[in-house]
Amino acid sequence: MPDVKISGFTILRNGLKFDYPFIESIQSILPLIDEMIVAVGKSDDDTLGAVNSIKSQKIRIIETVWDDNNRKDGNEFARQTNIALRECKNPWAFYLQADEVLHEKDLELIRSEVNRYNSNSSIEAFSFKYIHFEANYDLYNPFRYKRAVRLVRNNPDIVSIKDAAEFGHENGKKLRIKKSDAFIYHYGWVKSPEVMLEKFKTFEKFWHDDSYVDKKYAGMEEFEFKMIEVSKPFKGSHPSVMLERIQNKNFRLPDNIPTKPLSFRKQTWKILLRKWGIIKGEWF
């Protein structure tokens, strides 16, 4: 029996400016999929040219314009994602964000799961495990979200929702999800403190007005990687497409990288204190 056809899709804007590993991300999924839809928003850099430089006949670029005034709940991210999703032609659609990379060791597992459950109509989507790297390719944060849906049946009523972090039915009904043992390698928190600050100042404007963002970041010259305190050394292997990027990393690491990881007990207390607002910083 032939393999079930899978579309890949992603959205991009200012990928070079904000130092996304989007080329590696796209390269990592190409062996798995039959077509790759890349929705490239009008950018301040040459993101479009960089995508065009990837040599693959599977890639189809859709040029879009982001609505900078769509500031409710990050909904513009979901709107852009749905533009790309609706261009997919195959029975299944795999959404890989611009800072997410697949490891080649998981591709056969993903392929076999799609083939196995394709005829089972009770399975509408697959969720994947996550490894979140924190400020450095050698550290990961075990306290961020554990799973996310990235592979869905290409049905018209299945859409990206909220800030493109989830998928669901248009009528609000939840998807029936199969948990996969494959991983997504998330590099969104691996940037220089300066670039990370600019990214946050830009992205938060899709949730808040300019005055809120300006006040929040007033006087701040670089991003504070506070969650690095609870990160752990990464002992595994990175996807092969990332190795050159990792070897050539050219950004300054934050000053507060721990020389010795906290004990599990101290990590847990740090997370709870941040969650309760007793100490400041990200906890999600």
Backbone as numpy.savetxt, mean C-alpha at the origin, in Angstrom:
# Nx Ny Nz CAx CAy CAz Cx Cy Cz
-6.57 -27.88 -16.89 -7.42 -26.68 -16.89 -6.54 -25.43 -16.89
-6.79 -24.47 -17.79 -5.95 -23.26 -17.85 -6.14 -22.40 -16.60
-5.11 -21.61 -16.29 -5.19 -20.71 -15.15 -6.27 -19.67 -15.36
-6.93 -19.29 -14.27 -7.91 -18.20 -14.30 -7.15 -16.89 -14.56
-7.69 -16.06 -15.42 -7.03 -14.80 -15.75 -7.25 -13.77 -14.63
-6.19 -13.03 -14.33 -6.20 -12.02 -13.27 -5.73 -10.69 -13.84
-6.44 -9.64 -13.50 -5.99 -8.28 -13.80 -5.29 -7.72 -12.58
-4.27 -6.90 -12.81 -3.68 -6.12 -11.73 -4.06 -4.67 -11.92
-4.14 -3.91 -10.83 -4.43 -2.48 -10.97 -3.85 -1.71 -9.79
-3.51 -0.44 -10.08 -2.96 0.43 -9.05 -3.23 1.87 -9.42
-3.01 2.77 -8.45 -3.14 4.21 -8.71 -1.83 4.87 -8.32
-1.50 5.96 -9.00 -0.23 6.66 -8.78 -0.41 8.15 -8.94
0.29 8.90 -8.13 0.40 10.35 -8.29 1.64 10.81 -7.53
2.50 11.54 -8.20 3.73 12.03 -7.56 4.53 10.89 -6.93
4.62 9.79 -7.63 5.33 8.63 -7.11 6.82 8.86 -6.92
7.44 9.67 -7.78 8.85 9.99 -7.64 9.07 11.00 -6.52
8.24 12.00 -6.49 8.34 13.06 -5.48 8.29 12.49 -4.06
7.40 11.51 -3.86 7.22 10.95 -2.52 7.93 9.61 -2.35
8.82 9.30 -3.27 9.73 8.17 -3.15 9.01 6.83 -2.95
8.00 6.59 -3.75 7.31 5.30 -3.71 8.10 4.26 -4.52
8.12 3.02 -4.08 8.74 1.96 -4.88 7.74 1.41 -5.92
7.14 2.32 -6.68 6.04 1.90 -7.57 6.54 1.07 -8.74
7.75 1.32 -9.21 8.28 0.49 -10.30 8.48 -0.94 -9.82
9.06 -1.09 -8.63 9.25 -2.42 -8.06 7.92 -3.09 -7.76
6.95 -2.31 -7.31 5.62 -2.85 -7.02 4.99 -3.45 -8.28
5.02 -2.67 -9.36 4.45 -3.15 -10.62 5.22 -4.37 -11.13
6.52 -4.31 -11.07 7.34 -5.44 -11.53 7.03 -6.71 -10.73
6.73 -6.57 -9.46 6.52 -7.74 -8.61 5.24 -8.50 -8.95
4.25 -7.80 -9.49 2.96 -8.44 -9.76 2.85 -8.91 -11.21
3.69 -8.42 -12.09 3.57 -8.74 -13.52 3.58 -10.25 -13.81
4.43 -11.06 -13.15 4.40 -12.50 -13.46 3.10 -13.19 -13.09
2.31 -12.57 -12.21 1.08 -13.19 -11.73 -0.13 -12.86 -12.59
-0.12 -11.68 -13.20 -1.34 -11.18 -13.83 -1.25 -11.20 -15.36
-2.40 -10.97 -15.99 -2.47 -11.01 -17.45 -2.54 -9.61 -18.06
-2.91 -8.64 -17.24 -2.87 -7.23 -17.65 -2.67 -6.40 -16.39
-2.09 -5.19 -16.56 -1.85 -4.30 -15.43 -2.35 -2.91 -15.76
-3.39 -2.48 -15.04 -3.95 -1.16 -15.23 -3.28 -0.21 -14.24
-2.67 0.85 -14.75 -2.01 1.84 -13.90 -2.68 3.19 -14.14
-3.43 3.66 -13.15 -4.08 4.96 -13.23 -3.12 6.01 -12.69
-2.56 6.81 -13.59 -1.56 7.81 -13.21 -2.22 9.18 -13.17
-2.30 9.74 -11.96 -2.86 11.07 -11.82 -1.88 12.14 -12.27
-2.41 13.27 -12.69 -1.56 14.39 -13.10 -0.65 14.76 -11.95
0.67 14.76 -12.20 1.65 14.85 -11.12 2.56 16.06 -11.28
3.32 16.33 -10.23 4.32 17.40 -10.24 5.69 16.87 -10.64
5.77 15.60 -10.99 7.03 14.99 -11.36 6.81 14.13 -12.61
7.77 13.30 -12.96 7.65 12.48 -14.17 7.24 11.05 -13.84
6.26 10.91 -12.95 5.74 9.57 -12.64 5.26 8.87 -13.90
4.57 9.60 -14.76 4.05 9.00 -16.00 5.19 8.45 -16.84
6.26 9.20 -16.99 7.40 8.73 -17.77 8.05 7.52 -17.16
8.09 7.47 -15.83 8.70 6.33 -15.14 7.89 5.06 -15.39
6.57 5.16 -15.38 5.73 3.99 -15.66 5.92 3.56 -17.10
5.99 4.52 -18.00 6.21 4.20 -19.41 7.54 3.50 -19.65
8.50 3.68 -18.75 9.81 3.07 -18.92 9.83 1.58 -18.60
8.78 1.09 -17.95 8.70 -0.33 -17.61 8.35 -1.10 -18.88
9.18 -2.03 -19.26 9.00 -2.74 -20.52 8.10 -3.95 -20.34
6.82 -3.75 -20.55 5.87 -4.87 -20.48 4.63 -4.53 -21.28
4.24 -5.47 -22.14 3.03 -5.27 -22.92 1.77 -5.47 -22.09
1.94 -5.94 -20.86 0.77 -6.12 -19.99 0.25 -4.80 -19.42
1.09 -3.78 -19.41 0.74 -2.52 -18.76 -0.12 -1.65 -19.66
-1.21 -1.15 -19.10 -2.05 -0.17 -19.79 -2.24 1.02 -18.85
-1.85 2.18 -19.31 -1.88 3.39 -18.48 -3.17 4.17 -18.73
-3.81 4.59 -17.64 -4.97 5.45 -17.69 -4.58 6.76 -17.02
-4.65 7.86 -17.74 -4.31 9.15 -17.14 -5.55 9.76 -16.48
-5.39 10.21 -15.24 -6.52 10.75 -14.48 -6.15 12.10 -13.88
-7.18 12.78 -13.37 -6.99 14.03 -12.64 -7.62 13.87 -11.27
-6.85 14.13 -10.24 -7.35 14.02 -8.87 -8.12 15.27 -8.48
-9.19 15.08 -7.73 -9.99 16.18 -7.21 -9.45 16.57 -5.83
-8.64 17.62 -5.77 -8.02 18.03 -4.51 -9.03 18.60 -3.51
-10.24 18.85 -3.96 -11.28 19.36 -3.07 -12.17 18.27 -2.50
-11.91 17.03 -2.90 -12.67 15.90 -2.36 -12.01 15.49 -1.05
-12.41 16.14 0.04 -11.68 16.04 1.31 -12.44 15.27 2.38
-13.41 14.51 2.03 -14.15 13.76 3.04 -13.60 12.34 3.16
-13.05 12.02 4.32 -12.67 10.65 4.67 -11.69 10.00 3.69
-10.93 10.79 2.98 -9.98 10.21 2.03 -10.65 9.53 0.85
-11.88 9.94 0.53 -12.65 9.25 -0.51 -12.05 9.37 -1.90
-11.21 10.38 -2.12 -10.61 10.52 -3.45 -9.73 9.33 -3.80
-9.11 8.73 -2.79 -8.29 7.54 -3.04 -9.15 6.38 -3.54
-10.31 6.21 -2.94 -11.22 5.15 -3.39 -11.76 5.47 -4.78
-12.06 6.74 -5.05 -12.57 7.10 -6.38 -11.54 6.79 -7.46
-10.30 7.14 -7.21 -9.25 6.84 -8.19 -9.06 5.33 -8.35
-9.13 4.61 -7.23 -8.98 3.15 -7.29 -10.08 2.53 -8.12
-11.30 3.02 -7.98 -12.42 2.47 -8.75 -12.33 2.81 -10.23
-11.71 3.93 -10.57 -11.45 4.23 -11.98 -10.58 3.14 -12.59
-9.53 2.76 -11.85 -8.64 1.70 -12.34 -9.33 0.35 -12.35
-10.08 0.04 -11.29 -10.77 -1.25 -11.19 -11.74 -1.46 -12.34
-12.47 -0.43 -12.73 -13.46 -0.56 -13.80 -12.81 -0.78 -15.17
-11.52 -0.55 -15.28 -10.80 -0.83 -16.53 -10.33 -2.27 -16.63
-10.41 -3.01 -15.53 -9.95 -4.40 -15.52 -10.91 -5.29 -16.31
-10.35 -6.23 -17.06 -11.15 -7.05 -17.97 -11.32 -8.49 -17.52
-10.54 -8.94 -16.56 -10.51 -10.35 -16.21 -11.37 -10.67 -14.99
-11.64 -11.96 -14.75 -12.56 -12.36 -13.68 -12.13 -11.94 -12.27
-10.81 -11.83 -12.06 -10.29 -11.41 -10.76 -9.42 -10.18 -10.95
-9.38 -9.32 -9.92 -8.61 -8.08 -10.00 -7.78 -7.92 -8.73
-6.48 -7.75 -8.91 -5.54 -7.65 -7.79 -5.08 -6.20 -7.66
-5.43 -5.60 -6.53 -5.06 -4.21 -6.24 -3.77 -4.19 -5.43
-2.73 -3.59 -5.99 -1.47 -3.46 -5.28 -1.14 -1.98 -5.21
-1.12 -1.43 -3.99 -0.81 -0.02 -3.84 0.64 0.25 -4.17
0.96 1.52 -4.42 2.26 1.90 -4.96 3.42 1.65 -4.01
3.12 1.41 -2.74 4.19 1.10 -1.78 4.13 -0.34 -1.29
3.38 -1.18 -2.02 3.23 -2.59 -1.67 3.90 -3.46 -2.73
4.56 -4.52 -2.28 5.32 -5.38 -3.18 5.02 -6.84 -2.85
4.90 -7.66 -3.89 4.73 -9.10 -3.71 6.10 -9.79 -3.74
6.23 -10.81 -2.91 7.45 -11.63 -2.93 7.25 -12.75 -3.93
8.27 -13.03 -4.72 8.15 -14.06 -5.76 7.84 -15.43 -5.19
8.20 -15.66 -3.94 7.93 -16.98 -3.33 6.44 -17.22 -3.09
5.62 -16.14 -3.12 4.19 -16.27 -2.85 3.33 -16.31 -4.10
3.92 -16.09 -5.26 3.12 -15.97 -6.48 2.40 -17.27 -6.82
3.08 -18.39 -6.69 2.45 -19.68 -7.02 1.32 -19.99 -6.06
1.49 -19.65 -4.79 0.43 -19.85 -3.81 -0.80 -19.04 -4.18
-0.61 -17.77 -4.53 -1.75 -16.93 -4.90 -2.44 -17.48 -6.14
-1.64 -17.87 -7.11 -2.21 -18.44 -8.34 -3.03 -19.69 -8.05
-2.51 -20.57 -7.23 -3.21 -21.81 -6.92 -4.50 -21.55 -6.15
-4.50 -20.54 -5.27 -5.71 -20.22 -4.51 -6.81 -19.67 -5.42
-6.44 -18.84 -6.37 -7.43 -18.30 -7.31 -8.02 -19.43 -8.15
-7.17 -20.30 -8.65 -7.66 -21.43 -9.45 -8.57 -22.34 -8.63
-8.20 -22.55 -7.39 -8.96 -23.46 -6.53 -10.34 -22.92 -6.19
-10.44 -21.62 -5.91 -11.70 -21.06 -5.42 -12.49 -20.30 -6.47
-12.01 -20.29 -7.70 -12.71 -19.54 -8.74 -14.15 -20.00 -8.93
-14.37 -21.30 -8.87 -15.73 -21.83 -9.08 -16.58 -21.80 -7.82
-16.00 -21.38 -6.71 -16.73 -21.31 -5.44 -17.29 -19.89 -5.28
-18.55 -19.71 -5.61 -19.14 -18.37 -5.61 -19.25 -17.75 -4.22
-19.05 -18.56 -3.18 -19.13 -18.02 -1.83 -17.87 -17.24 -1.45
-16.81 -17.36 -2.27 -15.57 -16.61 -2.03 -15.54 -15.45 -3.01
-15.56 -14.23 -2.46 -15.58 -13.03 -3.29 -14.26 -12.26 -3.28
-13.40 -12.58 -2.33 -12.16 -11.81 -2.20 -11.15 -12.58 -1.38
-9.90 -12.18 -1.49 -8.82 -12.74 -0.68 -8.16 -11.61 0.12
-7.89 -11.90 1.38 -7.09 -10.98 2.19 -5.70 -11.56 2.38
-4.72 -10.68 2.59 -3.33 -11.10 2.68 -2.69 -10.60 3.97
-1.71 -11.35 4.44 -0.94 -10.93 5.60 -0.02 -9.76 5.20
0.40 -9.01 6.21 1.22 -7.83 5.94 2.51 -7.82 6.76
3.57 -7.34 6.12 4.80 -6.99 6.81 5.02 -5.50 6.57
4.97 -4.71 7.63 5.09 -3.25 7.52 6.50 -2.83 7.94
7.29 -2.38 6.99 8.63 -1.91 7.31 8.56 -0.49 7.85
9.42 -0.19 8.81 9.33 1.06 9.55 10.62 1.86 9.46
10.62 2.90 8.62 11.72 3.86 8.52 13.01 3.26 7.95
13.09 1.96 7.91 14.32 1.27 7.52 13.93 -0.09 6.95
14.68 -0.59 6.00 14.39 -1.90 5.43 14.74 -3.04 6.39
15.39 -2.73 7.48 15.81 -3.76 8.44 14.87 -3.89 9.63
13.84 -3.07 9.69 12.91 -3.08 10.82 11.49 -3.22 10.31
10.66 -3.96 11.06 9.24 -4.03 10.73 8.42 -3.78 11.98
7.21 -3.29 11.75 6.32 -2.93 12.86 5.20 -3.96 12.96
5.19 -4.79 14.00 4.17 -5.84 14.12 2.83 -5.34 14.63
2.71 -4.04 14.92 1.49 -3.53 15.53 0.58 -2.80 14.55
0.97 -2.66 13.32 0.06 -2.08 12.33 -0.92 -3.17 11.88
-1.82 -2.81 10.95 -2.88 -3.75 10.58 -2.29 -5.06 10.06
-2.97 -6.15 10.41 -2.46 -7.50 10.13 -2.82 -7.98 8.73
-3.97 -7.58 8.22 -4.46 -8.09 6.94 -5.19 -6.99 6.18
-5.30 -7.18 4.87 -6.14 -6.32 4.04 -6.54 -7.08 2.79
-7.72 -6.76 2.27 -8.20 -7.36 1.03 -7.51 -6.68 -0.15
-6.93 -7.47 -1.01 -6.27 -6.94 -2.19 -6.70 -7.63 -3.49
-7.34 -8.78 -3.41 -7.74 -9.53 -4.61 -9.24 -9.77 -4.55
-9.97 -9.27 -5.55 -11.44 -9.35 -5.54 -11.96 -9.89 -6.86
-13.14 -10.47 -6.79 -13.82 -10.81 -8.04 -14.17 -9.52 -8.77
-14.01 -9.54 -10.07 -14.26 -8.35 -10.87 -15.74 -8.25 -11.21
-16.54 -8.00 -10.18 -17.97 -7.82 -10.33 -18.32 -6.34 -10.22
-19.27 -5.84 -11.00 -19.59 -4.41 -10.98 -20.01 -3.88 -9.63
-20.56 -4.74 -8.77 -21.04 -4.25 -7.48 -19.97 -4.30 -6.39
-18.77 -4.77 -6.70 -17.67 -4.78 -5.74 -16.79 -3.56 -6.02
-16.60 -2.71 -5.00 -15.92 -1.44 -5.20 -14.93 -1.18 -4.07
-14.01 -0.28 -4.34 -13.11 0.23 -3.31 -13.89 1.22 -2.45
-13.70 1.16 -1.14 -14.46 2.02 -0.23 -13.52 2.75 0.72
-14.09 3.72 1.43 -13.36 4.55 2.39 -12.18 5.21 1.68
-10.98 5.07 2.23 -9.80 5.70 1.62 -8.99 4.69 0.82
-9.70 3.76 0.17 -9.10 2.70 -0.65 -8.40 1.66 0.19
-8.68 1.65 1.50 -8.08 0.64 2.37 -8.88 -0.65 2.36
-10.13 -0.60 1.88 -11.00 -1.76 1.92 -11.80 -1.88 0.63
-12.46 -3.03 0.48 -13.40 -3.26 -0.61 -14.71 -3.75 -0.02
-15.79 -3.51 -0.72 -17.09 -3.98 -0.27 -18.09 -3.89 -1.41
-19.32 -4.29 -1.14 -20.39 -4.14 -2.12 -20.91 -2.71 -2.11
-21.38 -2.25 -3.25 -21.90 -0.88 -3.35 -23.05 -0.64 -2.38
-23.83 -1.69 -2.11 -24.96 -1.54 -1.20 -24.55 -1.61 0.28
-23.25 -1.69 0.54 -22.76 -1.74 1.91 -22.55 -3.13 2.48
-22.99 -4.14 1.73 -22.82 -5.52 2.20 -21.35 -5.90 2.22
-20.93 -6.62 3.25 -19.54 -7.03 3.37 -19.21 -8.17 2.42
-17.96 -8.23 2.01 -17.50 -9.29 1.14 -17.30 -10.59 1.91
-17.44 -11.69 1.20 -17.10 -13.00 1.77 -15.64 -13.27 1.40
-14.80 -13.33 2.42 -13.34 -13.27 2.23 -12.67 -14.57 2.61
-11.73 -15.00 1.78 -10.85 -16.13 2.08 -9.50 -15.57 2.52
-9.00 -16.02 3.65 -7.69 -15.59 4.13 -6.59 -16.37 3.42
-5.69 -15.65 2.79 -4.53 -16.26 2.14 -3.35 -16.25 3.08
-2.43 -17.19 2.88 -1.20 -17.23 3.66 -0.08 -16.43 2.99
-0.37 -15.82 1.85 0.63 -15.00 1.17 0.75 -13.63 1.85
1.88 -12.98 1.60 2.19 -11.71 2.26 2.23 -10.55 1.27
1.88 -9.38 1.79 2.16 -8.11 1.12 3.30 -7.44 1.90
4.35 -7.02 1.21 5.47 -6.32 1.83 5.22 -4.82 1.66
4.99 -4.13 2.76 4.57 -2.73 2.74 5.73 -1.82 3.11
6.12 -0.96 2.15 7.28 -0.09 2.34 6.90 1.39 2.47
5.63 1.66 2.75 5.16 3.04 2.79 5.76 3.90 3.88
6.31 3.27 4.92 6.90 4.02 6.02 8.43 4.07 5.92
8.97 3.65 4.77 10.42 3.70 4.58 10.74 4.86 3.64
11.00 6.01 4.23 11.37 7.21 3.50 12.22 8.07 4.41
12.85 9.07 3.84 13.58 10.01 4.68 12.57 10.77 5.54
13.00 11.27 6.69 12.09 12.06 7.53 11.52 13.27 6.81
12.30 13.86 5.89 11.84 15.04 5.17 10.76 14.69 4.15
10.97 13.62 3.38 9.99 13.20 2.38 8.72 12.70 3.06
8.86 11.99 4.16 7.68 11.50 4.87 6.83 12.66 5.37
7.45 13.71 5.84 6.71 14.88 6.30 5.92 15.50 5.16
6.56 15.68 4.00 5.87 16.27 2.86 4.72 15.39 2.39
4.91 14.08 2.43 3.84 13.16 2.06 2.63 13.34 2.98
2.87 13.38 4.29 1.77 13.50 5.24 1.07 14.85 5.10
1.82 15.91 4.89 1.20 17.22 4.73 0.30 17.27 3.50
0.70 16.56 2.46 -0.10 16.51 1.23 -1.32 15.61 1.40
-1.11 14.42 1.94 -2.17 13.43 2.01 -3.25 13.82 3.02
-2.86 14.47 4.10 -3.87 14.83 5.11 -4.88 15.84 4.58
-4.54 16.52 3.49 -5.48 17.46 2.90 -6.64 16.76 2.20
-6.57 15.43 2.09 -7.71 14.67 1.58 -8.65 14.27 2.71
-8.31 14.67 3.93 -9.18 14.47 5.09 -9.56 15.80 5.76
-8.66 16.80 5.68 -8.83 18.04 6.44 -8.55 19.25 5.54
-9.02 20.43 6.02 -8.77 21.65 5.25 -7.32 22.14 5.47
-6.92 23.11 4.65 -5.54 23.58 4.68 -5.15 24.13 6.05
-6.06 24.85 6.70 -5.72 25.48 7.97 -5.40 24.44 9.04
-6.14 23.33 9.03 -5.88 22.26 9.99 -4.49 21.67 9.77
-4.16 21.38 8.51 -2.87 20.77 8.19 -1.74 21.73 8.50
-1.91 23.01 8.12 -0.85 24.00 8.37 -0.58 24.14 9.86
-1.63 24.15 10.66 -1.47 24.28 12.11 -0.81 23.04 12.70
-1.21 21.87 12.23 -0.68 20.62 12.77 0.82 20.51 12.53
1.28 20.92 11.35 2.68 20.71 11.00 3.51 21.99 11.09
2.96 23.04 11.67 3.68 24.31 11.78 5.00 24.12 12.53
6.08 24.59 11.95 7.38 24.52 12.59 8.06 23.17 12.52
7.39 22.17 11.97 7.98 20.84 11.89 8.84 20.74 10.62
10.09 20.32 10.78 11.01 20.24 9.65 11.18 18.82 9.13
10.84 17.83 9.95 10.92 16.45 9.50 9.94 15.59 10.30
9.57 14.47 9.72 8.61 13.56 10.35 9.27 12.81 11.51
8.50 12.60 12.57 8.98 11.85 13.72 8.48 10.40 13.64
9.37 9.46 13.46 9.01 8.05 13.39 8.87 7.49 14.81
7.77 7.84 15.46 7.61 7.44 16.86 7.34 5.95 17.02
6.72 5.34 16.02 6.42 3.91 16.13 7.66 3.04 15.94
8.75 3.65 15.59 9.98 2.88 15.43 10.43 2.28 16.76
9.96 2.86 17.86 10.31 2.38 19.19 9.85 0.94 19.43
8.76 0.55 18.76 8.21 -0.79 19.00 8.46 -1.72 17.82
9.33 -1.32 16.90 9.63 -2.15 15.74 10.63 -3.24 16.09
10.67 -4.25 15.23 11.55 -5.41 15.46 12.47 -5.62 14.27
13.62 -6.25 14.48 14.53 -6.56 13.37 13.86 -7.54 12.39
14.02 -7.27 11.11 13.48 -8.15 10.08 14.52 -9.20 9.72
14.15 -10.47 9.87 15.09 -11.57 9.64 14.85 -12.30 8.32
13.79 -11.95 7.61 13.45 -12.67 6.39 14.13 -12.07 5.16
13.66 -12.46 3.99 14.20 -11.95 2.73 13.21 -10.99 2.09
13.74 -9.98 1.45 12.91 -9.04 0.72 12.60 -9.59 -0.67
11.53 -9.13 -1.31 11.29 -9.49 -2.71 12.50 -9.12 -3.56
12.81 -9.95 -4.52 14.03 -9.73 -5.32 14.00 -8.40 -6.06
12.81 -7.93 -6.45 12.73 -6.66 -7.18 13.14 -5.48 -6.32
13.19 -5.67 -4.99 13.54 -4.59 -4.08 15.02 -4.52 -3.76
15.78 -5.54 -4.12 17.16 -5.65 -3.65 18.04 -4.50 -4.12
17.93 -4.09 -5.37 18.75 -2.99 -5.87 18.37 -1.68 -5.16
17.09 -1.46 -4.97 16.64 -0.26 -4.28 17.16 -0.22 -2.84
17.12 -1.37 -2.17 17.60 -1.45 -0.80 19.10 -1.20 -0.74
19.84 -1.77 -1.68 21.29 -1.60 -1.72 21.67 -0.15 -1.98
20.86 0.54 -2.78 21.19 1.92 -3.17 20.45 2.96 -2.35
19.90 2.58 -1.21 19.13 3.55 -0.42 19.97 4.80 -0.16
19.37 5.94 -0.44 20.12 7.19 -0.38 19.47 8.21 0.55
18.66 7.73 1.50 18.01 8.67 2.39 18.59 8.56 3.80
18.49 9.65 4.52 18.98 9.68 5.89 17.97 8.98 6.81
18.47 8.09 7.62 17.61 7.38 8.56 17.30 8.29 9.75
16.14 8.08 10.38 15.83 8.88 11.58 16.84 8.62 12.68
16.93 9.59 13.59 17.94 9.51 14.65 17.57 8.55 15.77
16.29 8.18 15.84 15.84 7.41 17.01 15.68 5.91 16.72
16.42 5.37 15.76 16.37 3.93 15.52 16.92 3.20 16.75
16.16 2.27 17.31 16.62 1.61 18.54 17.79 0.67 18.27
18.75 0.67 19.16 19.87 -0.27 19.05 19.49 -1.63 19.60
18.47 -1.65 20.47 18.00 -2.89 21.06 16.48 -2.83 21.14
15.77 -3.80 20.54 14.30 -3.75 20.55 13.74 -3.87 21.96
12.60 -3.20 22.18 11.93 -3.29 23.47 11.40 -4.70 23.70
11.26 -5.08 24.94 10.63 -6.36 25.26 9.17 -6.31 24.83
8.57 -7.48 24.66 7.17 -7.53 24.23 6.28 -6.78 25.21
6.57 -6.91 26.50 5.75 -6.24 27.51 5.83 -4.72 27.36
7.06 -4.20 27.17 7.22 -2.76 27.01 6.62 -2.28 25.69
6.73 -3.12 24.65 6.11 -2.77 23.37 4.61 -2.61 23.54
3.99 -3.58 24.20 2.54 -3.56 24.38 2.10 -2.31 25.14
2.83 -1.95 26.19 2.47 -0.77 26.96 2.65 0.50 26.13
3.67 0.56 25.32 3.87 1.73 24.46 2.67 1.91 23.52
2.23 0.80 22.92 1.11 0.85 22.00 -0.16 1.30 22.72
-0.45 0.72 23.87 -1.66 1.06 24.61 -1.65 2.52 25.06
-0.51 3.00 25.52 -0.43 4.39 25.96 -0.65 5.36 24.81
-0.15 5.01 23.63 -0.41 5.85 22.45 -1.88 5.79 22.07
-2.46 4.59 22.10 -3.85 4.43 21.72 -4.77 5.21 22.64
-4.44 5.22 23.92 -5.27 5.92 24.90 -4.99 7.42 24.93
-3.99 7.88 24.16 -3.70 9.29 24.10 -2.85 9.81 25.24
-2.30 8.90 26.04 -1.48 9.32 27.17 -0.11 9.80 26.69
0.43 9.13 25.67 1.60 9.65 24.97 1.24 9.81 23.51
1.85 10.78 22.86 1.46 11.13 21.50 2.19 10.27 20.47
1.54 10.13 19.30 2.19 9.41 18.20 1.24 8.42 17.55
1.63 7.89 16.39 0.78 6.95 15.67 0.74 5.62 16.41
-0.39 4.97 16.37 -0.49 3.63 16.97 -1.15 2.63 16.04
-1.66 3.09 14.91 -2.40 2.20 14.02 -1.46 1.48 13.07
